[in-house]
């Protein structure tokens, strides 16, 4: 029997034993070594040969991932590991580290119960480290820490034991500060801070394949003094043989990460708002493989032979070929064509199906998208998976040949289905389509894959930055009148606090929540009690409050009011950019008693007009997206590197030495960062490394407001005259 077949059989035997299952994700800042670590774990599990330095990057299966040297798509693998005389099934997801592909990390966290956070010992906790830890904790996923590249502290930085200890303790402290900040008020979570003594921190070198933890030091007798000596004597092979990284990390996973039986009773109330007293809730809490099928899709990918593959977590039941299952938000049922598990870049179909508590790969779910709830009985779907960063860059995409237009439209629809952080606007009449994503690289990868994988030659426009519009002060009460003059609406607008906006972005406040829970969350974020009780609607990061009292016909008209409000907020009055952070109050309404005179053609324009005029009165301004920037560069190029930030309307916040490099940290507008890659290479003779992290939106400086608004209006084909009431520019 081949090695691979044997591993598949072992996985099958363990699937029915949820107490021996660990569902985990590996997450990190870009280039901190998580994919190299995954190669180590695969080698330790006997899935790839254990030879040479661990640089095979087996989980980066796409050609563009290998060319760019970064993980773009989350990749799944199932493996086994023996710990304390028990074999364990480990379902692992290797997630991207680059901020542009953070949506994959967010979705992966819904499928797992433990997150192994990898941090570079030299660079320490970075912006994306903070992001992935937050993503894990929001989903109720328990973290553990692996500090990688410890060999560099010894061989490159020549640090002694005391210096090393101080640096490593700083990394642990930074991670724990994040964990404490997000869990101290959580009743369902014990102390999840990581510690060396507790066995939830490991150290090592993924490149040279050695690792240590407190338990391994006891078992092997190899601690930091021995490691320093062996590293300096170039005894890395011996170090690997005596304390292999895969054993250290997989032991930590088996010992400290929860199994589905422990995790699901805690996680189900966090991700599902259905009846917690129902039979279905019991089946999910107990990981009942004989219950109803409840499957959460966290990833959609395309296989050239099998078609769409839906990957996700099975919370109850057993999913098998031939089942007909409901997909949330769609009509009818989908028939399962095949079920299996991933073994690295390949999928292994299992005739027996996959039981509850596992991560499964399913074909035949044609209506599913990333985030769908799939079930054998109709049910309340799981909470949507919200990625905190919004699209900030847009590009137009056109087929070079009009004959390819239908195929391009189909491909773009598929792209939006696979990656919910991509937004696609399709204009079938003109053939021009807009795709919006998390950054330049995100869109570059998407368009390259369209051309290469689908064989569709395309032309792309210059990157367009996505702006926002937001009120800066409270407005006066504004009247909106319907075209027939028979219906009137009275609305005010004021800015929402940042805490409330953040709570909405993080999914802590939504209209899907029970009303009482939503009120409490809003009050906790700073909204007064009375206002929180009158929330009628949430659109994006905007809230509508119904302050009216006993107005006849308003209830039956409210749906149209909301439609008009949504239209107004999607296309703000300045430049048709989305509005964010607005609290709108409906104070009064006068409605015609005859239904025919208060239909959509009357109500929607009246509300839209009122909202726009109230926003203008509230001193609405354009917001621009910004990025945190970090540059690592030799000291002789420090001036040129910092100049690249400052010359882009940016700000340098900190500069410090780390080893033989200078680190420059700052902030800059996204629009000004277009083309930064080539400019920074040129300015530093190719000696700089850098990364960026989306940092939200800020008000565009006053002297650029009018110019930018006019530029956007012209691009969109809008009238160049601003509404007459706009006089702040």
N, C-alpha and C positions, 0 to 999 in steps of 0.2 A: 504494500500500500504506500502511495506517495505521501510525502510530508504534508502537503496541503490538504489532501483528502482526510488524513488522520486528524488534523486540526479542526476541520469542518465537523467531523464526527464527534470530537470532544465538545465542541460548541453546542451541537445538537443535544448531547446528553445533559448539558448543564442548563439549557434553556428552561427546563421545567423546575429548576431549583432557585427561586428568586432570592433566597438568602445567600446564594453564592454568586449572584450577578452584581456587577458594578458598571453603571453607565456613567462615563466620564468624558469631559472635554479638556483638551489642552489649549490654553489661551495665553497670549503674550503680546507685548509690543513687537513691532516688526524687527526682524533680525536678532531677536533675543535667543533663537535656537530651538523653538518648539518642534519644528518639523524634523530637525536632526535628532532631537530627543525621541520623537515617535519612531524613527528608524531604529534607535537603540532598543526600544520596547518590542518592536517587531522582531528584531534579531534575538532578543532574550526569550521571546515566545516561540522561537524556532521557525518563524515565517520567512525570514531572509537569512542569508549566510552572515555569520558574525566574523567579518574580516576587514582589516584595514581601518582607516578612520571612517567614522559614521557620516558620510556625506552623500549618500545615495538619494536621499529625499524621495523615498518610495511613495509618499502620499501626495506629492505634487505630480499628478498624472497628466495634466494638460501641458501641451508643448509650450504655451506662453508662460506658464508658471516656471518651467525649467529655464526658459530663456531669461526671464526677469529675475529669477532667484528668489521669488516670494510666493507664498500661498495665496491664491485668489479664491478658490472654492473650498468650502468645508469638505473634508474627506472622512469617510467612515471605515472602520475596520473592527472585526471581532477577533479576539485572541483569548488564550487561556493562560493561567498562571497558578502554580501551586504555592500555597502559603499555609503554614502550620498544618501540613498533611491533608489539606483540602484543596481541590482544584477549583479555581474561580473563572467565570466567564467575564471578560472585560470588553464591553462595547465602547469603543473610543472614537471621538470625533476630533480631528486635527483642524483647528479653525484658523482663518487668516489673521495676520497681525497688522496689516496695513489698514489705516483708518478708513480708506475708501470702501473697504469690503467688510466693515464692521457689522452690517446687517446679517451676514452669515453667522457671526458670533452670537448675536442676539437670538437668532432662531435656534441655534444649536443648544443654547442653555435651556430651552423648553424640553429638550429630549433627554437631558442628563440629570444626575443627582449630585455629581461632584465635579469641581473644576480645578485642574492642576494648573496653577498660575506660574509661568516661567518668567524669571527676571534675570537680566544680565548683571553679573556681579560688579562690572565696571561702570555701566551706565546707571544702574539702580532703577527704581520705579519710575516709569515714564508716563506721559499722558495716556497712551493707550493701555498701559497697565491698570491705571485707575479706571478707565472705561470698562475693561473686561471684568474687573472685580465687581464694579457696580452692576453690570449686566447679570453676572452670576447671582449676586445677592438679591437683586430685584426678583429673580425667578425662584428664590429659595434654594439655591444650589450651594452646597458646602465647599469652601475653598481649602486647598493645601498649596504649599509653596515649594518650588524647586528653584534654587539660585544657581544659575548656569555660568559657565566661563570662569570658574574659580581659578583655573589654570593660568588665566591672563594676569590675575593679581600676583601670582607667584613668579611667572616667567617674564612678563612684560613690565609690570609695575614694581617688581622686586619688593613686595610688601612682606614685612615680618608678621609673626603670629598676632601681635597686639593690633597692628594696623588692619590686618585682615578681619579680625574679630569685630573691631569697631565698625568697619565698613559693612560687614554682613549683618550686624545687629541693626544698623541704620536702615537697611533694606527691609528687614523684618518689621521694624518699628513703623516704617511708612505704610506697609501693607496692612498692618494691624490697625493703624489709625483709620484707614478706609473702612475696614471691616467693622470696627466699633461704631463708627459714625452711622452706618447703615443698619446695624442689628441691635443696638442697645435698647431700642423701644419695641422690638419684635418679641411678642409673647411666645411664638412658636419656635424660637431658636435659642438654644443654649449658647454658651460662650464659643464662638467660632473663630476667635483669634488663633493664629498659628504660632507654634512654639517649637523650639529645638527639643526641649525636654519632653513635650507631649508627643513627639514623633511626627508632627505635621509639617516639618520643614526638612528638606534634603538639600545637599550641596553637591556640586560636581562639575564635570565637563562632558557635555554631550558629544563634542568633537572627538575626545579621547576615550569616551565610554566608561569613565569611572564615576562613582558617586558614594556619598556617605550620609548617614543620618545618625541620630543618637542610638537607635536600636542596632544599626549595622556596626557602629563603633564597638558596642558591647560584644557583638557576635564575632567580629573579625579581629578586634584589637587594633584596627587602623583608624587613627584620628588625624587631626590636622598636622601635628609634628611629623608623622610618618609621610603624610601626603606632600608636605613641603619638601622634605628630603628626597622623596622618590621623583617628584616633578623636576627638581633641580638636577637630579642625576639622570634625567631622561629615561626613567623607568616606568613610562606610561603604560606599556603593555602589561608589565607585572601588576601595576596598580589596577588596571581593568580586570585582570584575571583574579585578583584577590578580593576586590570589592566592586563587582560589575554594576554599572548604573541601573540596568534594567531590573535587577533584583531589588535594589534599594527603593526605586520608585514604585514598582508594582507591589512590593510588600506594603508600602505606605498606602497605596490605593486600596488594597484588600483590607487592611486593618482600619483605616480611618474614614473612608468614604461610605456613606450609607447604602444599603441594598434597597431594592424597590419596596420591600415590606416595611422598612423603616421610613423611607422617604415619602411614599405616596400619601399616607394619612396626613402628613404635614403639607405636602405640595398641592394636593387636590383643592383645598379651600382657597389657595392663592391664585390658581389659574382657572378655576371653574366656578361660575356663579349659580349653578343649578341647585336643586333641592338637596341639601346635605343629609336629609333624613330618608331619601329615596333608596330603593334597592340598587339603582345604578351607582349612587354615591358609595354604597357599601362595597359593591364589586370593585370599584376603582381603588378604594382605600385598602382593600384586602388583596389586591393583585389577583383577582379571581380569573383563572384561565378558562373557566367554564361559563363565565358571565357573558353579557353583551359585548360585542366588539366595540372598543372605544380607542381610536387611533388619531393622534395629532400629527399632521404633516408639517415637518419643519424644513424640508428641502425638496425642490423639484429639479431633476436633471434629465438630460436627454441621452439615450443610448442609441447609437445608429441602427442597432438591430431590434432591440426590445421596445424602443420608443420612450415615452415618459416614465421615469421612475420616481415614485413618491417615497421619500424616506422620512421616518418619524418614530415617535414613541408610542408603544402600545400599552395603554393603562389598564385595560381589562379585556377578557375574551381571548380567543385564538384566531388569528387571521389566516385564512386558507384560500387556495386557488378555487375559483368557482363561486365564492360568496358574492351576494349582491348587497351593496352597502350604500347608505345615504352619505352624501357630501354636503356639509353645511352651506346654506345659501344657494343651493341649486335644486332643480326639480328632478324627480325620478331617482334611479339608482345606477351605480356603476358596478360592473362585474369584474372581480379580481382575476387577472390573467396569470400572475405568478407572484410568489412570495419568497424572499430570501434574505441573506445577510451579505454585507460587504466584507471582502477579504482584500483590503487595500484598494487598488484600482479596479478590481473585478468583483462581480456579483455572483454569489453562489445560491442557486435556487434550491429550496427545501420543499419536498413533496409533503412533508408532515405539517407544514405551516410554521408560524411563529407565535408562541404564547405570550401572555401578559408579562410586563416587566422588562421586555426587550426592545431593542431598536431594530426595525424591520425595513426592508426595501420592497416596495410593492409596485407592480405594473397593472394597468387597467383602470386606474382612477383618473379618467380623462378630464373630469370636471374639477379635480382638486387643484388648489394653488398652495404655495407656501403659506401656512397659517390655517388651512382648512381642518375642520373636525370631521372625521370619517367614522361612521358607526353603523351597527346592525339594526338599531332602533332609533327613531327620531328622538333628539335630545337637545338640550341647551348647549350650544357650542362652547368651546373653551374661549377664554379671554383672548383677544387679538394680541399678536406679538408686535409690540411697538418698539421700533428702533428710535433712539433719542435724537439722532442727527437727521436733519431734513436735507433734501436735495438742494445743492447750491450752485450747480453748473448745468447749463443746458446747451445742447448742440442740435442743429438741424441735420437730418439724414435724408438723402434722396437717392433713389435708384438711378444709376447711370443709364440703364436701359429701361424704358417704360414697360417692356415685356416682363421685367423682374418685379414690377410694382406689387402684384398680388402676393408673390412669395415674400417680399420685404415686409408687407403688412402682417402677414402670418408670423414671420420671424419676430417682429417687434412685439406682437401680442404674446408670443411664447416667452420672450425676454422678460416682459412685465410679470408674467405668471411665475417664472422661476425666481425672480429677484424683486420683492415688493419695495425695496429702497429705490428702484428705478421707476420713474414715471414716464409714460409714453403718451404723447398726443398725436393722433393719426388724422391726417387730412387726406381722405381718399380722392378728393377732387383735384387738388394741386399736386399731389405726389410728394409734398414736403411734410416731414414728420419731425417732431421734437422729442428728444430724450433728455431727461434730467437725472443727474446722479450726484453722488457724494463728493466728486472731485474730478480733476482732469484725467487721472489714471483710470478711474472707474469707467468713464465714458470711452476712453481710448481702448480699453480692453474689450468692452461691449462691441464697439464698431469693428475692431479687428476680427473678433470672432464671427460677426455677421458675414464679413467678407471671406474669411478663411474657411470656416466650418460649413457655411451655407452656400458658398460660391456665388454671392451676390455682390457685384461691384457697386460700391456706394460712394457718394460725395458727401462730405461733412462740412458744415459751416464752421465759422470761428466760434470758440466757446462763448456762451452768453451767461453772465452771472444772474442768479435769481435773487431779486431784492424782496423786501417786505415793506409794508406801510403800517404805521402805528400811531395812535393818538398820544399826545404829550400832556394834555390837561383835560379837565372836565368841560364838556360842552354845555351850552344852553339848551333848553327844550326846543326841538325842531319839529315842524309840521311837514308831513308828506301827504300829498293829495292825489287821489286817483285820477286818471284821464277824464272820467265822466263827472268829476267833482263831487261824487256822492259818498266817498269813503276817505277818512282822514286818520292818520296815525301820528302819535306824538312820542318822540324818541329822544333820549340823551345818550351820550357816550362818555366814558371815562377810561383812563388806563387801568389795566389790571396790574396787580403787584407781580414782581418777578417770581416770588414764591408760588403764587397760584399758577402762573404760566408754566413754571417748571413742574409742578404737580400734574398738570394736564399732559405735558410732554412725556413724563415718566409713566403715564398710565395710572397714576394714583387717584385721578379724578376722571370719571367718564359717565355718560348717560346710560351705559350698560350696567352700572352698579345699582344695587338697591338704594332707594332714595335716602334712607337714614345714614347709610354708610357714606354716600356721596356728601351729604351735609357735613358729617363729622370731618371728612377729609378736607373739605373747603374751609371749614372753621380752623382746622389745624394749620392750614396754609395762610390764614390771616383774614379770611372773609368773615364779616359780622354775621351773627346768627340769623337775623331777619332776612338778609339778602340770600343766604345759603338755602333758605326754605322756598325761595321763589324761582329757582333755576328752571327755565323752560327748555333750554337748548344749549348745546355746546358744539361749536363748529371750529375745527382747528384748535387754536388757543384762544378763542373768543367765546364769551358767555352771554346769553340772552336772559334777562330777568323780566318776569311778568309782574309789573307793579299795578296792573289794572284791577279794578274791583267791580264785579257783576255786570260786565258789558254784554249786552245781548248779541248773540250770533258769533262772539269772538272764538269760542271753542271750536266751532265748525270751520272757522276761517283761519285758525292758527297754523294749519299745515301750509297754507299759502303765504302767511306772514314769514314763516321759517324759510320757505323757498326764496322769497324776495331777499331776506336777510343773507342767506348763503350766497346768492348771486352777487350781492353788494360786497361781501367780504372776500369772495374769490377774486374779484377785480376791483381793487381799491380806487378811489377817486383821482389820485395823483397820476398813476401810470399803469393802471390795471394789474398791479402786483398784489399778491395776497395780503390781507390785513391780519395782524397778529396782536395779541394782548389787549383786546378791547372788551370792556364791560358795557353792554348795551341794555338800556332799560326802556321797556314799553310802558309808558305812563298812562296813556289813554288811547281810545280809538272811537271813531264814530263810523258806524257801518250802515249801509242801506239795508232796509228790512227785506228786500226782494233778493233772493239768491242770485238771480241772473245779473244783477247790477253790482255784485261783489265777487265776481269770478276772478280767475287767474290774470286776465288781461287788465284788471283794475287794481287788484290788491298788490300783485308782485311789483309793478312799477312804482306804486306809491311808497311801499316799504323800502325798496331799493333807493329811491330818491331821498327819503328821510334819513336812511343810514348814511349815505354819502355826504349829505349836507351836515349831519351831526358830526361826522368824522372831520370834515373841514373846519367846523367850528371848534373842534377839540385840538386844533393846531397839529393835524396829522403830518407826519414827516416820513421820508424814505429811510429805511434801515438797510445797511449793507452787511453781507456775511463776512466774518473775520476768521482768521486762523491763528492758532498758536504755532510758532516756528521755533525749532531747535536746530542749531548748526554745530557740528563738531569739526574743528579745523585746526591745522598747525598754527602756532602763534604768529608766524610771519604773515599769514593771510587773514589775521583777525580783523584788521581794518577794512579790507575789501569785503569780507563776509558780512560784517555788521552794516556796511554801507548798502549792501543789497537789500537789507530789511528797511533801513531808514529811507532809502530812495524810492520805496514803494508805499509811501504814506504810513510806514510802519513805525514801531517803537521797540527799542531794545530795552528789556526789563532787567536782564542780569547777564553777567559775564564772569566765568570762573574757570579755573584750570582743573582738568581731570586727567591724570596720568600725563602723557606728553601732548595732549590736545587742549585747546581752549573750547569751552562750550559757550555759545551765545543763545540766549533765550529771549524771545520777543513775540510781538503780535503784528499782524498785517492784514489788510483787506484781501479777500479772495480774488477780486478782480485784478488787483495789482500783482498777485502771485502767479498769474498765467504767464508761462514762459520762464518761471524762476529756475527750473531745473537746468536749462542750458546756460542761463546767465551766471548762476552760482558756480557751475563747473568752469566756465571761462574765467571768472573773477579769481578763482582759487587754484587755477591750473589743474583742475580735476582732483584736488586734495581734500575737498570737503565732503562730509556726509551729513544728511539732514532729514528731518521728518516734520510733518505738519499734522495738526489736529484741529478739526472744525471747532470753533469756539462760540458759535451762536451768531447773533446779529447786534449791531450797534447803530446809533443814529449817524447818518452821513453828515459830515460837517456842513454847516449852513451855506458856505460859499460855493459848494458843489451841488446843492440840492436842485436848483432850477436847471442847471446844465444837464445833470443826469436824468431828471424827469423828462426833459425835452428829448434827450437822446433815446430813451426807452419808448416814448410816445411815437417818435418818428419811426423807430424800428418796427413797432407794432401796427403802424398805419393808422394811428389815432389822430384826431385833430390836434394841432400844436397849441391851440389856445386852451389854457387851463380853465376849469369852471370859474365863473366870475367871482365867486365868493372866496377863491383861493388868493389871499393877499399877503401871505406870510413870506413869500419869496421875492 
